[in-house]
Amino acid sequence: MFAWRNLALRVPIIKQWQERRDYEFFVGDIVIEAPRPPISRGVRKSLRKKEYESAEAYLVGHLVRPGNTVLDLGSGLGLTSIAAAKASGTGRVVGYEADPVIAPLAEKNVRRNRVNVEIRNKAIAKEKGVCEFHVHRSFPASSFFPFKGSKSILIEADASREVIDEIRPDVISCDIEGLEKEIFVGADLSSVHRMVVEVHPHVISLLGVLKCVRDLAVSGFSLVEPLCYGQVLVFDRDGSSSSIEPFQSRSKTDGKTTA
């Protein structure tokens, strides 16, 4: 077995295939490059099993309509931004990714998939300015909240209210590790029709999740329960999203794997 593997790696075509397999992952018709480093073994395993952001990508792809403007908060490797761009077609897609190591990979994946997405390497926060960001070796866990083993860096942040006023999105996708509790409070969401929000009860508690749902209800959004999957919640204004088929995971476990 080992002799065959060593021989195979000496054959240029097989060697090239093996190298590509080590950093290229396919999620439907989207290709994501996730080299190691900097992408952790856990995230790469999740990509290989087609579990990384699978619910978000599916929901964004079905909730975004042709010509929609989309704001993707916490773009990660760019999967949800790319799914939004494919669904929107000629619409505008703006993605925010705070991690200065991950954002260039998102831009590269956008180019690789030949879609039009603007990736901004900034955080989104309640107020504009420079803030402390806590980087985890498995990037989906990086956040504004400190935790054991994280490394603190300073990054620029844009104010959520100003960004939403500027972009006037039809759809918002949000995965920002706990800040979902506060960034929509006081924002003008009148242009927004549908939202996909991953909540993080381990960071903001169940009461924080309930507050997030309640604040969005005040802004005119209803929870579309049939489409919610694990910590990924779907909101809309008129209930039309309930006609979409719910996401079905390939995994036997409920929820999603991110790290």
DRENBALO-641338 format. One record per residue (C-alpha): residue number from 0; residue in three letters; x, y, z. Coordinates in nm, 4 decimals, decimal comma, padded with zeros to 6 digits. Layout:
<rs>
<r><nr>NUM</nr><rest>Ala</rest><east>X</east><north>Y</north><up>Z</up></r>
...
</rs>
This chain:
<rs>
<r><nr>0</nr><rest>Met</rest><east>00,0000</east><north>00,0000</north><up>00,0000</up></r>
<r><nr>1</nr><rest>Phe</rest><east>00,2705</east><north>00,2494</north><up>00,1003</up></r>
<r><nr>2</nr><rest>Ala</rest><east>00,4824</east><north>00,1489</north><up>-00,2006</up></r>
<r><nr>3</nr><rest>Trp</rest><east>00,1867</east><north>00,2122</north><up>-00,4331</up></r>
<r><nr>4</nr><rest>Arg</rest><east>00,1193</east><north>00,5519</north><up>-00,2718</up></r>
<r><nr>5</nr><rest>Asn</rest><east>00,4852</east><north>00,6571</north><up>-00,3098</up></r>
<r><nr>6</nr><rest>Leu</rest><east>00,4801</east><north>00,5450</north><up>-00,6734</up></r>
<r><nr>7</nr><rest>Ala</rest><east>00,1535</east><north>00,7254</north><up>-00,7381</up></r>
<r><nr>8</nr><rest>Leu</rest><east>00,2882</east><north>01,0513</north><up>-00,6006</up></r>
<r><nr>9</nr><rest>Arg</rest><east>00,5755</east><north>01,0339</north><up>-00,8508</up></r>
<r><nr>10</nr><rest>Val</rest><east>00,3310</east><north>01,0316</north><up>-01,1416</up></r>
<r><nr>11</nr><rest>Pro</rest><east>00,2663</east><north>01,4005</north><up>-01,2217</up></r>
<r><nr>12</nr><rest>Ile</rest><east>-00,1086</east><north>01,3731</north><up>-01,2945</up></r>
<r><nr>13</nr><rest>Ile</rest><east>-00,1808</east><north>01,1670</north><up>-00,9836</up></r>
<r><nr>14</nr><rest>Lys</rest><east>00,0407</east><north>01,3895</north><up>-00,7710</up></r>
<r><nr>15</nr><rest>Gln</rest><east>-00,1392</east><north>01,6988</north><up>-00,8975</up></r>
<r><nr>16</nr><rest>Trp</rest><east>-00,4776</east><north>01,5399</north><up>-00,8247</up></r>
<r><nr>17</nr><rest>Gln</rest><east>-00,3674</east><north>01,4503</north><up>-00,4717</up></r>
<r><nr>18</nr><rest>Glu</rest><east>-00,2415</east><north>01,8033</north><up>-00,4056</up></r>
<r><nr>19</nr><rest>Arg</rest><east>-00,5655</east><north>01,9582</north><up>-00,5352</up></r>
<r><nr>20</nr><rest>Arg</rest><east>-00,7711</east><north>01,7194</north><up>-00,3245</up></r>
<r><nr>21</nr><rest>Asp</rest><east>-00,5843</east><north>01,8438</north><up>-00,0184</up></r>
<r><nr>22</nr><rest>Tyr</rest><east>-00,7082</east><north>02,2029</north><up>-00,0564</up></r>
<r><nr>23</nr><rest>Glu</rest><east>-01,0053</east><north>02,2028</north><up>-00,2973</up></r>
<r><nr>24</nr><rest>Phe</rest><east>-01,3564</east><north>02,1214</north><up>-00,1780</up></r>
<r><nr>25</nr><rest>Phe</rest><east>-01,6817</east><north>02,1196</north><up>-00,3729</up></r>
<r><nr>26</nr><rest>Val</rest><east>-02,0108</east><north>02,2339</north><up>-00,2239</up></r>
<r><nr>27</nr><rest>Gly</rest><east>-02,2638</east><north>02,1750</north><up>-00,4996</up></r>
<r><nr>28</nr><rest>Asp</rest><east>-02,1432</east><north>02,3840</north><up>-00,7929</up></r>
<r><nr>29</nr><rest>Ile</rest><east>-01,9202</east><north>02,5989</north><up>-00,5687</up></r>
<r><nr>30</nr><rest>Val</rest><east>-01,5495</east><north>02,5250</north><up>-00,5292</up></r>
<r><nr>31</nr><rest>Ile</rest><east>-01,3793</east><north>02,6377</north><up>-00,2085</up></r>
<r><nr>32</nr><rest>Glu</rest><east>-01,0029</east><north>02,6500</north><up>-00,1613</up></r>
<r><nr>33</nr><rest>Ala</rest><east>-00,9084</east><north>02,5859</north><up>00,2014</up></r>
<r><nr>34</nr><rest>Pro</rest><east>-00,5325</east><north>02,5220</north><up>00,2335</up></r>
<r><nr>35</nr><rest>Arg</rest><east>-00,3666</east><north>02,4084</north><up>00,5526</up></r>
<r><nr>36</nr><rest>Pro</rest><east>-00,2356</east><north>02,6257</north><up>00,6984</up></r>
<r><nr>37</nr><rest>Pro</rest><east>-00,4224</east><north>02,8475</north><up>00,7787</up></r>
<r><nr>38</nr><rest>Ile</rest><east>-00,7421</east><north>02,6403</north><up>00,7698</up></r>
<r><nr>39</nr><rest>Ser</rest><east>-00,7691</east><north>02,3914</north><up>01,0547</up></r>
<r><nr>40</nr><rest>Arg</rest><east>-00,8060</east><north>02,0172</north><up>01,0137</up></r>
<r><nr>41</nr><rest>Gly</rest><east>-01,1557</east><north>02,0351</north><up>01,1638</up></r>
<r><nr>42</nr><rest>Val</rest><east>-01,2852</east><north>02,2895</north><up>00,9129</up></r>
<r><nr>43</nr><rest>Arg</rest><east>-01,1310</east><north>02,0969</north><up>00,6238</up></r>
<r><nr>44</nr><rest>Lys</rest><east>-01,2928</east><north>01,7762</north><up>00,7491</up></r>
<r><nr>45</nr><rest>Ser</rest><east>-01,6245</east><north>01,9581</north><up>00,7699</up></r>
<r><nr>46</nr><rest>Leu</rest><east>-01,5803</east><north>02,0798</north><up>00,4110</up></r>
<r><nr>47</nr><rest>Arg</rest><east>-01,4932</east><north>01,7307</north><up>00,2927</up></r>
<r><nr>48</nr><rest>Lys</rest><east>-01,8081</east><north>01,5917</north><up>00,4567</up></r>
<r><nr>49</nr><rest>Lys</rest><east>-02,0089</east><north>01,8810</north><up>00,3038</up></r>
<r><nr>50</nr><rest>Glu</rest><east>-02,1130</east><north>02,0051</north><up>00,6478</up></r>
<r><nr>51</nr><rest>Tyr</rest><east>-01,9310</east><north>02,3407</north><up>00,6595</up></r>
<r><nr>52</nr><rest>Glu</rest><east>-02,1954</east><north>02,6179</north><up>00,6449</up></r>
<r><nr>53</nr><rest>Ser</rest><east>-02,4121</east><north>02,3771</north><up>00,4477</up></r>
<r><nr>54</nr><rest>Ala</rest><east>-02,7402</east><north>02,4983</north><up>00,5984</up></r>
<r><nr>55</nr><rest>Glu</rest><east>-02,6519</east><north>02,8662</north><up>00,5481</up></r>
<r><nr>56</nr><rest>Ala</rest><east>-02,5420</east><north>02,8139</north><up>00,1881</up></r>
<r><nr>57</nr><rest>Tyr</rest><east>-02,8606</east><north>02,6209</north><up>00,1074</up></r>
<r><nr>58</nr><rest>Leu</rest><east>-03,0895</east><north>02,8761</north><up>00,2716</up></r>
<r><nr>59</nr><rest>Val</rest><east>-02,9154</east><north>03,1786</north><up>00,1213</up></r>
<r><nr>60</nr><rest>Gly</rest><east>-02,9231</east><north>03,0136</north><up>-00,2209</up></r>
<r><nr>61</nr><rest>His</rest><east>-03,3011</east><north>02,9650</north><up>-00,1933</up></r>
<r><nr>62</nr><rest>Leu</rest><east>-03,3980</east><north>03,2880</north><up>-00,0166</up></r>
<r><nr>63</nr><rest>Val</rest><east>-03,2029</east><north>03,5279</north><up>-00,2392</up></r>
<r><nr>64</nr><rest>Arg</rest><east>-03,3941</east><north>03,6202</north><up>-00,5544</up></r>
<r><nr>65</nr><rest>Pro</rest><east>-03,2623</east><north>03,7455</north><up>-00,8898</up></r>
<r><nr>66</nr><rest>Gly</rest><east>-03,1465</east><north>04,1052</north><up>-00,8659</up></r>
<r><nr>67</nr><rest>Asn</rest><east>-03,1414</east><north>04,1125</north><up>-00,4844</up></r>
<r><nr>68</nr><rest>Thr</rest><east>-02,8845</east><north>04,3104</north><up>-00,2891</up></r>
<r><nr>69</nr><rest>Val</rest><east>-02,7286</east><north>04,0938</north><up>-00,0183</up></r>
<r><nr>70</nr><rest>Leu</rest><east>-02,5244</east><north>04,1786</north><up>00,2916</up></r>
<r><nr>71</nr><rest>Asp</rest><east>-02,3249</east><north>03,8797</north><up>00,4209</up></r>
<r><nr>72</nr><rest>Leu</rest><east>-02,1885</east><north>03,9390</north><up>00,7711</up></r>
<r><nr>73</nr><rest>Gly</rest><east>-01,9152</east><north>03,6911</north><up>00,8612</up></r>
<r><nr>74</nr><rest>Ser</rest><east>-01,8290</east><north>03,5636</north><up>00,5141</up></r>
<r><nr>75</nr><rest>Gly</rest><east>-01,5613</east><north>03,3181</north><up>00,6284</up></r>
<r><nr>76</nr><rest>Leu</rest><east>-01,4208</east><north>03,1409</north><up>00,3231</up></r>
<r><nr>77</nr><rest>Gly</rest><east>-01,6816</east><north>03,3072</north><up>00,1025</up></r>
<r><nr>78</nr><rest>Leu</rest><east>-01,9261</east><north>03,0178</north><up>00,0653</up></r>
<r><nr>79</nr><rest>Thr</rest><east>-02,2421</east><north>03,2078</north><up>00,1627</up></r>
<r><nr>80</nr><rest>Ser</rest><east>-02,1369</east><north>03,5164</north><up>-00,0340</up></r>
<r><nr>81</nr><rest>Ile</rest><east>-02,0807</east><north>03,3044</north><up>-00,3439</up></r>
<r><nr>82</nr><rest>Ala</rest><east>-02,4144</east><north>03,1242</north><up>-00,2976</up></r>
<r><nr>83</nr><rest>Ala</rest><east>-02,5837</east><north>03,4641</north><up>-00,2658</up></r>
<r><nr>84</nr><rest>Ala</rest><east>-02,4128</east><north>03,5969</north><up>-00,5806</up></r>
<r><nr>85</nr><rest>Lys</rest><east>-02,5138</east><north>03,2916</north><up>-00,7830</up></r>
<r><nr>86</nr><rest>Ala</rest><east>-02,8759</east><north>03,3306</north><up>-00,6734</up></r>
<r><nr>87</nr><rest>Ser</rest><east>-02,8819</east><north>03,7082</north><up>-00,7166</up></r>
<r><nr>88</nr><rest>Gly</rest><east>-02,7192</east><north>03,7154</north><up>-01,0605</up></r>
<r><nr>89</nr><rest>Thr</rest><east>-02,6965</east><north>04,0846</north><up>-01,1459</up></r>
<r><nr>90</nr><rest>Gly</rest><east>-02,7601</east><north>04,1975</north><up>-00,7871</up></r>
<r><nr>91</nr><rest>Arg</rest><east>-02,5010</east><north>04,3367</north><up>-00,5482</up></r>
<r><nr>92</nr><rest>Val</rest><east>-02,3383</east><north>04,1224</north><up>-00,2782</up></r>
<r><nr>93</nr><rest>Val</rest><east>-02,1187</east><north>04,2693</north><up>-00,0040</up></r>
<r><nr>94</nr><rest>Gly</rest><east>-01,9440</east><north>04,0392</north><up>00,2425</up></r>
<r><nr>95</nr><rest>Tyr</rest><east>-01,7764</east><north>04,1350</north><up>00,5708</up></r>
<r><nr>96</nr><rest>Glu</rest><east>-01,4991</east><north>03,9148</north><up>00,7095</up></r>
<r><nr>97</nr><rest>Ala</rest><east>-01,3037</east><north>04,0386</north><up>01,0114</up></r>
<r><nr>98</nr><rest>Asp</rest><east>-01,0143</east><north>03,7903</north><up>01,0110</up></r>
<r><nr>99</nr><rest>Pro</rest><east>-00,7212</east><north>03,9374</north><up>00,8108</up></r>
<r><nr>100</nr><rest>Val</rest><east>-00,5950</east><north>03,5883</north><up>00,7227</up></r>
<r><nr>101</nr><rest>Ile</rest><east>-00,9312</east><north>03,4495</north><up>00,6101</up></r>
<r><nr>102</nr><rest>Ala</rest><east>-01,0608</east><north>03,7487</north><up>00,4104</up></r>
<r><nr>103</nr><rest>Pro</rest><east>-00,8020</east><north>03,7069</north><up>00,1288</up></r>
<r><nr>104</nr><rest>Leu</rest><east>-00,9101</east><north>03,3425</north><up>00,0942</up></r>
<r><nr>105</nr><rest>Ala</rest><east>-01,2719</east><north>03,4571</north><up>00,0606</up></r>
<r><nr>106</nr><rest>Glu</rest><east>-01,1659</east><north>03,6986</north><up>-00,2155</up></r>
<r><nr>107</nr><rest>Lys</rest><east>-00,9736</east><north>03,4203</north><up>-00,3889</up></r>
<r><nr>108</nr><rest>Asn</rest><east>-01,2745</east><north>03,1875</north><up>-00,3731</up></r>
<r><nr>109</nr><rest>Val</rest><east>-01,4974</east><north>03,4611</north><up>-00,5129</up></r>
<r><nr>110</nr><rest>Arg</rest><east>-01,2653</east><north>03,4993</north><up>-00,8115</up></r>
<r><nr>111</nr><rest>Arg</rest><east>-01,2360</east><north>03,1227</north><up>-00,8505</up></r>
<r><nr>112</nr><rest>Asn</rest><east>-01,6137</east><north>03,0927</north><up>-00,8816</up></r>
<r><nr>113</nr><rest>Arg</rest><east>-01,6371</east><north>03,3902</north><up>-01,1184</up></r>
<r><nr>114</nr><rest>Val</rest><east>-01,9028</east><north>03,5784</north><up>-00,9257</up></r>
<r><nr>115</nr><rest>Asn</rest><east>-01,9316</east><north>03,9433</north><up>-00,8355</up></r>
<r><nr>116</nr><rest>Val</rest><east>-01,8860</east><north>03,9898</north><up>-00,4595</up></r>
<r><nr>117</nr><rest>Glu</rest><east>-01,7193</east><north>04,2721</north><up>-00,2693</up></r>
<r><nr>118</nr><rest>Ile</rest><east>-01,5344</east><north>04,1335</north><up>00,0332</up></r>
<r><nr>119</nr><rest>Arg</rest><east>-01,4534</east><north>04,3902</north><up>00,2999</up></r>
<r><nr>120</nr><rest>Asn</rest><east>-01,1831</east><north>04,2882</north><up>00,5461</up></r>
<r><nr>121</nr><rest>Lys</rest><east>-01,3458</east><north>04,4585</north><up>00,8433</up></r>
<r><nr>122</nr><rest>Ala</rest><east>-01,5584</east><north>04,3636</north><up>01,1389</up></r>
<r><nr>123</nr><rest>Ile</rest><east>-01,9166</east><north>04,4758</north><up>01,1793</up></r>
<r><nr>124</nr><rest>Ala</rest><east>-02,0065</east><north>04,6237</north><up>01,5177</up></r>
<r><nr>125</nr><rest>Lys</rest><east>-02,2446</east><north>04,8631</north><up>01,6872</up></r>
<r><nr>126</nr><rest>Glu</rest><east>-01,9983</east><north>05,1484</north><up>01,6558</up></r>
<r><nr>127</nr><rest>Lys</rest><east>-01,7312</east><north>05,2354</north><up>01,4005</up></r>
<r><nr>128</nr><rest>Gly</rest><east>-01,3691</east><north>05,2230</north><up>01,5142</up></r>
<r><nr>129</nr><rest>Val</rest><east>-01,0754</east><north>05,0008</north><up>01,6032</up></r>
<r><nr>130</nr><rest>Cys</rest><east>-01,1616</east><north>04,7050</north><up>01,8257</up></r>
<r><nr>131</nr><rest>Glu</rest><east>-01,0094</east><north>04,3971</north><up>01,9794</up></r>
<r><nr>132</nr><rest>Phe</rest><east>-01,0705</east><north>04,0710</north><up>01,7947</up></r>
<r><nr>133</nr><rest>His</rest><east>-00,9899</east><north>03,7295</north><up>01,9408</up></r>
<r><nr>134</nr><rest>Val</rest><east>-00,8491</east><north>03,4870</north><up>01,6835</up></r>
<r><nr>135</nr><rest>His</rest><east>-00,8930</east><north>03,1118</north><up>01,7264</up></r>
<r><nr>136</nr><rest>Arg</rest><east>-00,6868</east><north>02,8487</north><up>01,5448</up></r>
<r><nr>137</nr><rest>Ser</rest><east>-01,0172</east><north>02,7268</north><up>01,3992</up></r>
<r><nr>138</nr><rest>Phe</rest><east>-01,1313</east><north>03,0523</north><up>01,2421</up></r>
<r><nr>139</nr><rest>Pro</rest><east>-01,5127</east><north>03,0045</north><up>01,2702</up></r>
<r><nr>140</nr><rest>Ala</rest><east>-01,4710</east><north>03,0372</north><up>01,6479</up></r>
<r><nr>141</nr><rest>Ser</rest><east>-01,2899</east><north>03,3736</north><up>01,6291</up></r>
<r><nr>142</nr><rest>Ser</rest><east>-01,4934</east><north>03,6577</north><up>01,7759</up></r>
<r><nr>143</nr><rest>Phe</rest><east>-01,5069</east><north>03,9794</north><up>01,9760</up></r>
<r><nr>144</nr><rest>Phe</rest><east>-01,5394</east><north>03,7731</north><up>02,2921</up></r>
<r><nr>145</nr><rest>Pro</rest><east>-01,2192</east><north>03,6511</north><up>02,4653</up></r>
<r><nr>146</nr><rest>Phe</rest><east>-01,1713</east><north>03,2807</north><up>02,5314</up></r>
<r><nr>147</nr><rest>Lys</rest><east>-00,8945</east><north>03,0487</north><up>02,6443</up></r>
<r><nr>148</nr><rest>Gly</rest><east>-00,6218</east><north>02,9980</north><up>02,3851</up></r>
<r><nr>149</nr><rest>Ser</rest><east>-00,7246</east><north>03,2885</north><up>02,1632</up></r>
<r><nr>150</nr><rest>Lys</rest><east>-00,4894</east><north>03,5543</north><up>02,0309</up></r>
<r><nr>151</nr><rest>Ser</rest><east>-00,5991</east><north>03,9180</north><up>02,0457</up></r>
<r><nr>152</nr><rest>Ile</rest><east>-00,5458</east><north>04,1515</north><up>01,7512</up></r>
<r><nr>153</nr><rest>Leu</rest><east>-00,6747</east><north>04,4972</north><up>01,6625</up></r>
<r><nr>154</nr><rest>Ile</rest><east>-00,8998</east><north>04,5337</north><up>01,3580</up></r>
<r><nr>155</nr><rest>Glu</rest><east>-01,1183</east><north>04,7998</north><up>01,2000</up></r>
<r><nr>156</nr><rest>Ala</rest><east>-01,4941</east><north>04,7807</north><up>01,2404</up></r>
<r><nr>157</nr><rest>Asp</rest><east>-01,7768</east><north>04,9510</north><up>01,0555</up></r>
<r><nr>158</nr><rest>Ala</rest><east>-02,0978</east><north>05,0492</north><up>01,2343</up></r>
<r><nr>159</nr><rest>Ser</rest><east>-02,3835</east><north>04,8158</north><up>01,1421</up></r>
<r><nr>160</nr><rest>Arg</rest><east>-02,6385</east><north>05,0967</north><up>01,1137</up></r>
<r><nr>161</nr><rest>Glu</rest><east>-02,4186</east><north>05,2880</north><up>00,8681</up></r>
<r><nr>162</nr><rest>Val</rest><east>-02,3462</east><north>04,9775</north><up>00,6575</up></r>
<r><nr>163</nr><rest>Ile</rest><east>-02,7144</east><north>04,8841</north><up>00,6319</up></r>
<r><nr>164</nr><rest>Asp</rest><east>-02,8024</east><north>05,2443</north><up>00,5419</up></r>
<r><nr>165</nr><rest>Glu</rest><east>-02,5328</east><north>05,2422</north><up>00,2714</up></r>
<r><nr>166</nr><rest>Ile</rest><east>-02,6110</east><north>04,9066</north><up>00,1118</up></r>
<r><nr>167</nr><rest>Arg</rest><east>-02,9899</east><north>04,8855</north><up>00,1656</up></r>
<r><nr>168</nr><rest>Pro</rest><east>-02,9914</east><north>04,5060</north><up>00,1398</up></r>
<r><nr>169</nr><rest>Asp</rest><east>-03,2907</east><north>04,2928</north><up>00,0468</up></r>
<r><nr>170</nr><rest>Val</rest><east>-03,1390</east><north>03,9938</north><up>00,2281</up></r>
<r><nr>171</nr><rest>Ile</rest><east>-02,8988</east><north>03,9698</north><up>00,5220</up></r>
<r><nr>172</nr><rest>Ser</rest><east>-02,6957</east><north>03,6608</north><up>00,6117</up></r>
<r><nr>173</nr><rest>Cys</rest><east>-02,5310</east><north>03,6839</north><up>00,9525</up></r>
<r><nr>174</nr><rest>Asp</rest><east>-02,2797</east><north>03,4620</north><up>01,1351</up></r>
<r><nr>175</nr><rest>Ile</rest><east>-02,0787</east><north>03,6837</north><up>01,3695</up></r>
<r><nr>176</nr><rest>Glu</rest><east>-02,0279</east><north>03,4744</north><up>01,6828</up></r>
<r><nr>177</nr><rest>Gly</rest><east>-02,2538</east><north>03,6524</north><up>01,9296</up></r>
<r><nr>178</nr><rest>Leu</rest><east>-02,2771</east><north>04,0083</north><up>01,7978</up></r>
<r><nr>179</nr><rest>Glu</rest><east>-02,6136</east><north>03,9185</north><up>01,6419</up></r>
<r><nr>180</nr><rest>Lys</rest><east>-02,7555</east><north>04,0123</north><up>01,9831</up></r>
<r><nr>181</nr><rest>Glu</rest><east>-02,6865</east><north>04,3840</north><up>01,9341</up></r>
<r><nr>182</nr><rest>Ile</rest><east>-02,5998</east><north>04,4932</north><up>01,5813</up></r>
<r><nr>183</nr><rest>Phe</rest><east>-02,9572</east><north>04,5111</north><up>01,4494</up></r>
<r><nr>184</nr><rest>Val</rest><east>-03,0890</east><north>04,7172</north><up>01,7415</up></r>
<r><nr>185</nr><rest>Gly</rest><east>-03,1734</east><north>05,0655</north><up>01,6147</up></r>
<r><nr>186</nr><rest>Ala</rest><east>-03,0805</east><north>04,9816</north><up>01,2534</up></r>
<r><nr>187</nr><rest>Asp</rest><east>-03,3143</east><north>05,0755</north><up>00,9699</up></r>
<r><nr>188</nr><rest>Leu</rest><east>-03,4109</east><north>04,7333</north><up>00,8326</up></r>
<r><nr>189</nr><rest>Ser</rest><east>-03,6959</east><north>04,8605</north><up>00,6159</up></r>
<r><nr>190</nr><rest>Ser</rest><east>-03,5267</east><north>04,7446</north><up>00,2933</up></r>
<r><nr>191</nr><rest>Val</rest><east>-03,4673</east><north>04,3910</north><up>00,4275</up></r>
<r><nr>192</nr><rest>His</rest><east>-03,7202</east><north>04,1190</north><up>00,3407</up></r>
<r><nr>193</nr><rest>Arg</rest><east>-03,5442</east><north>03,8006</north><up>00,4523</up></r>
<r><nr>194</nr><rest>Met</rest><east>-03,2677</east><north>03,7123</north><up>00,6990</up></r>
<r><nr>195</nr><rest>Val</rest><east>-03,0539</east><north>03,4069</north><up>00,7781</up></r>
<r><nr>196</nr><rest>Val</rest><east>-02,9007</east><north>03,4454</north><up>01,1237</up></r>
<r><nr>197</nr><rest>Glu</rest><east>-02,6832</east><north>03,1947</north><up>01,3044</up></r>
<r><nr>198</nr><rest>Val</rest><east>-02,7232</east><north>03,2451</north><up>01,6786</up></r>
<r><nr>199</nr><rest>His</rest><east>-02,4649</east><north>03,1492</north><up>01,9397</up></r>
<r><nr>200</nr><rest>Pro</rest><east>-02,6296</east><north>03,0615</north><up>02,2721</up></r>
<r><nr>201</nr><rest>His</rest><east>-02,2964</east><north>02,9460</north><up>02,4173</up></r>
<r><nr>202</nr><rest>Val</rest><east>-02,1793</east><north>03,3076</north><up>02,3817</up></r>
<r><nr>203</nr><rest>Ile</rest><east>-02,4939</east><north>03,5176</north><up>02,4401</up></r>
<r><nr>204</nr><rest>Ser</rest><east>-02,7059</east><north>03,2624</north><up>02,6341</up></r>
<r><nr>205</nr><rest>Leu</rest><east>-03,0585</east><north>03,1513</north><up>02,5482</up></r>
<r><nr>206</nr><rest>Leu</rest><east>-03,1892</east><north>03,4805</north><up>02,6835</up></r>
<r><nr>207</nr><rest>Gly</rest><east>-02,9642</east><north>03,6588</north><up>02,4341</up></r>
<r><nr>208</nr><rest>Val</rest><east>-03,1076</east><north>03,4484</north><up>02,1527</up></r>
<r><nr>209</nr><rest>Leu</rest><east>-03,4615</east><north>03,5308</north><up>02,2654</up></r>
<r><nr>210</nr><rest>Lys</rest><east>-03,3686</east><north>03,8992</north><up>02,2737</up></r>
<r><nr>211</nr><rest>Cys</rest><east>-03,2392</east><north>03,8760</north><up>01,9165</up></r>
<r><nr>212</nr><rest>Val</rest><east>-03,5659</east><north>03,7133</north><up>01,8013</up></r>
<r><nr>213</nr><rest>Arg</rest><east>-03,7731</east><north>03,9694</north><up>01,9915</up></r>
<r><nr>214</nr><rest>Asp</rest><east>-03,5775</east><north>04,2672</north><up>01,8524</up></r>
<r><nr>215</nr><rest>Leu</rest><east>-03,6258</east><north>04,1416</north><up>01,4971</up></r>
<r><nr>216</nr><rest>Ala</rest><east>-03,9972</east><north>04,0913</north><up>01,5683</up></r>
<r><nr>217</nr><rest>Val</rest><east>-04,0157</east><north>04,4587</north><up>01,6669</up></r>
<r><nr>218</nr><rest>Ser</rest><east>-03,8663</east><north>04,5383</north><up>01,3240</up></r>
<r><nr>219</nr><rest>Gly</rest><east>-04,1437</east><north>04,3390</north><up>01,1541</up></r>
<r><nr>220</nr><rest>Phe</rest><east>-03,9773</east><north>03,9992</north><up>01,1092</up></r>
<r><nr>221</nr><rest>Ser</rest><east>-04,1303</east><north>03,6627</north><up>01,1896</up></r>
<r><nr>222</nr><rest>Leu</rest><east>-03,9365</east><north>03,3450</north><up>01,2596</up></r>
<r><nr>223</nr><rest>Val</rest><east>-03,9884</east><north>03,0908</north><up>00,9787</up></r>
<r><nr>224</nr><rest>Glu</rest><east>-03,9693</east><north>02,7836</north><up>01,2008</up></r>
<r><nr>225</nr><rest>Pro</rest><east>-03,9867</east><north>02,5120</north><up>00,9295</up></r>
<r><nr>226</nr><rest>Leu</rest><east>-03,6670</east><north>02,6533</north><up>00,7723</up></r>
<r><nr>227</nr><rest>Cys</rest><east>-03,4683</east><north>02,6913</north><up>01,0946</up></r>
<r><nr>228</nr><rest>Tyr</rest><east>-03,1900</east><north>02,4367</north><up>01,1350</up></r>
<r><nr>229</nr><rest>Gly</rest><east>-03,0024</east><north>02,3993</north><up>01,4615</up></r>
<r><nr>230</nr><rest>Gln</rest><east>-02,8628</east><north>02,7427</north><up>01,5451</up></r>
<r><nr>231</nr><rest>Val</rest><east>-02,9410</east><north>02,8805</north><up>01,1978</up></r>
<r><nr>232</nr><rest>Leu</rest><east>-03,2623</east><north>03,0850</north><up>01,2111</up></r>
<r><nr>233</nr><rest>Val</rest><east>-03,4634</east><north>03,2220</north><up>00,9187</up></r>
<r><nr>234</nr><rest>Phe</rest><east>-03,6773</east><north>03,5360</north><up>00,9343</up></r>
<r><nr>235</nr><rest>Asp</rest><east>-03,9012</east><north>03,7059</north><up>00,6808</up></r>
<r><nr>236</nr><rest>Arg</rest><east>-04,1723</east><north>03,9702</north><up>00,6705</up></r>
<r><nr>237</nr><rest>Asp</rest><east>-04,4594</east><north>03,8039</north><up>00,4853</up></r>
<r><nr>238</nr><rest>Gly</rest><east>-04,4263</east><north>03,4286</north><up>00,5402</up></r>
<r><nr>239</nr><rest>Ser</rest><east>-04,3531</east><north>03,3596</north><up>00,1733</up></r>
<r><nr>240</nr><rest>Ser</rest><east>-04,0273</east><north>03,1826</north><up>00,2630</up></r>
<r><nr>241</nr><rest>Ser</rest><east>-04,2226</east><north>02,8943</north><up>00,4182</up></r>
<r><nr>242</nr><rest>Ser</rest><east>-04,2812</east><north>02,7547</north><up>00,0675</up></r>
<r><nr>243</nr><rest>Ile</rest><east>-03,9107</east><north>02,6624</north><up>00,0447</up></r>
<r><nr>244</nr><rest>Glu</rest><east>-03,8142</east><north>02,3033</north><up>00,1191</up></r>
<r><nr>245</nr><rest>Pro</rest><east>-03,6283</east><north>02,2795</north><up>00,4526</up></r>
<r><nr>246</nr><rest>Phe</rest><east>-03,2583</east><north>02,2028</north><up>00,4523</up></r>
<r><nr>247</nr><rest>Gln</rest><east>-03,1767</east><north>01,8331</north><up>00,4874</up></r>
<r><nr>248</nr><rest>Ser</rest><east>-02,8347</east><north>01,7476</north><up>00,6259</up></r>
<r><nr>249</nr><rest>Arg</rest><east>-02,6362</east><north>01,4499</north><up>00,5065</up></r>
<r><nr>250</nr><rest>Ser</rest><east>-02,5335</east><north>01,3989</north><up>00,8669</up></r>
<r><nr>251</nr><rest>Lys</rest><east>-02,7455</east><north>01,2063</north><up>01,1142</up></r>
<r><nr>252</nr><rest>Thr</rest><east>-02,6857</east><north>01,4692</north><up>01,3814</up></r>
<r><nr>253</nr><rest>Asp</rest><east>-02,8857</east><north>01,7873</north><up>01,4163</up></r>
<r><nr>254</nr><rest>Gly</rest><east>-02,7152</east><north>02,1208</north><up>01,3694</up></r>
<r><nr>255</nr><rest>Lys</rest><east>-02,4032</east><north>02,2026</north><up>01,1710</up></r>
<r><nr>256</nr><rest>Thr</rest><east>-02,0355</east><north>02,1323</north><up>01,2039</up></r>
<r><nr>257</nr><rest>Thr</rest><east>-01,8059</east><north>02,4310</north><up>01,1804</up></r>
<r><nr>258</nr><rest>Ala</rest><east>-01,4788</east><north>02,3375</north><up>01,3403</up></r>
</rs>
